[in-house]
Amino acid sequence: MGTRDLLFLALICKLAWAGTMESCAHRCGERFNKAADCQCNHQCDQHKDCCEDYEKLCTNKEELQGKEAEWEEAASYSNLYLAPNSCQGRCGETFDKHHPCHCNSKCQEFGNCCEDYENLCAHDGFSQSNDGITNEELLIISEKIYKVDNNKAQKEDIILNSQNRIFPSETNNRVDRCPEPLYSYVNEELFSKPTYAAFINLLNNYQRMTGQGEHFTSQQLREQDIFLQEIMKTAVMKELYGFLHQKNRYSSKQEFVNELKNMWFGLYSRGNDEGDSSGFEHVFSGEVKKGKVTGFHNWIRFYLQEKEGLVDYYSHNYNGPWDSYPDVLGMQFNWDGYYKEVGSAFIGSSPEFEFALYSLCFIGRPGRMCHLSLGGYSLAIQTYTWDKTTYGNGKKYIATAYVVSSTH
């Protein structure tokens, strides 16, 4: 096993934390867990604190268990394994609402394909023609995006003071082990670049508490358009659009921009109020739900809030293998009275770089693990779709997106 393979395995182990507290994977039906960012029991819907994937993974559980028993019995008479979480023997089947994932030509569009859809159903939908995005193509396009990020920070632009590193088992201890700020220095000339400036203008347009509706002024809506216009001028977004256009996902740049605006900035409700959240707010600006920080996966936002005295850096439990920017850091911090157990973030990347990679993974692997390569190192991004409301013809908003290194 080579050095990079060992590094990749290490990344898997060290960042397995990333989704445990924000996902219902292996948690359906568990009792209330005060250490978790969200819950996975039948009462969470009433208390408005379900994880994003609760409905997908945990509803109709008893009915699904009955189905599984039927499938296992059938499998004993044939060598066909019809597991509900697999596409084995199911490629092209008609939609069945009782299945937790699907294997038909529309599943990629709706973000509900089974994990092995790409491998087993290579002749269905996008995957059966040149329109399909293969795992190899994701590695190639992510390296291309990485290489053309001309706006990223250089080594001399950022000085990090990461201080004390803790074990993953200690992330819920809420102990401030770092007396100094995370950022010792940031060259703020970076922020005068058009994409940085447009990005920063968006960050304070949101109410961080879920349950409080977002009401944008005409200027704030204009700022969303300006941001999209500026990033589309960059080599990073041109590379991404060219790839997706070649894969027949979008026929024009305007169609692509319209889709980005809907999936990222379209409003939906995480709390009691209509339109209190969006993918952009959650991922980049950060939210507070049930007394805990959710989302908040952006280094620029962190730096600016830390500079204002609103973020207190506690510790980190992961530091990526990159010796230049962008890098990846897994952090624990307090955001003006609310704790974030693990917040993964790219460090030193341009706004368009993060936006491009998260968009690529949401489009190419919605609601699934998205394996990429940056500078020769393996990394993965997890996205989740917002399943409760849709836009257009059943299209889904971004619920969250974050770095997990291989597999919040």
Secondary structure, DSSP 8 states (H G I E B T S, - for coil): --HHHHHHHHHHHHTGGGGTTT--TTTTT----TTSSSB-STTHHHHT-B-TTHHHHHTTHHHHHHHHHHHHHHHHHSS----TTS-TTTTT----TTSSSB-STTHHHHT-B-TTHHHH-TTSGGGGSTTS--HHHHHHHHHHHHHT-TTS--GGGEEE----B--GGGTTS-----SS-SEEEE-GGGGGSHHHHHHHHHHTSS-SBTTS-----HHHHHHHHHHHHHHTTSHHHHHHHHHHHHTTS-SSHHHHHHHHHHHHH--B-SSSSTT-B-HHIIIII-EEETTEEE---BHHHHHHHHHTT-EEEEEEEEE-S-SSSSEEEEEEEEETTEEEEEEEEEES--HHHHHHHHHHHHHHSTTSEEEEEETTEEEEEEEEEEEEEEETTTEEEEEEEEE-TT--
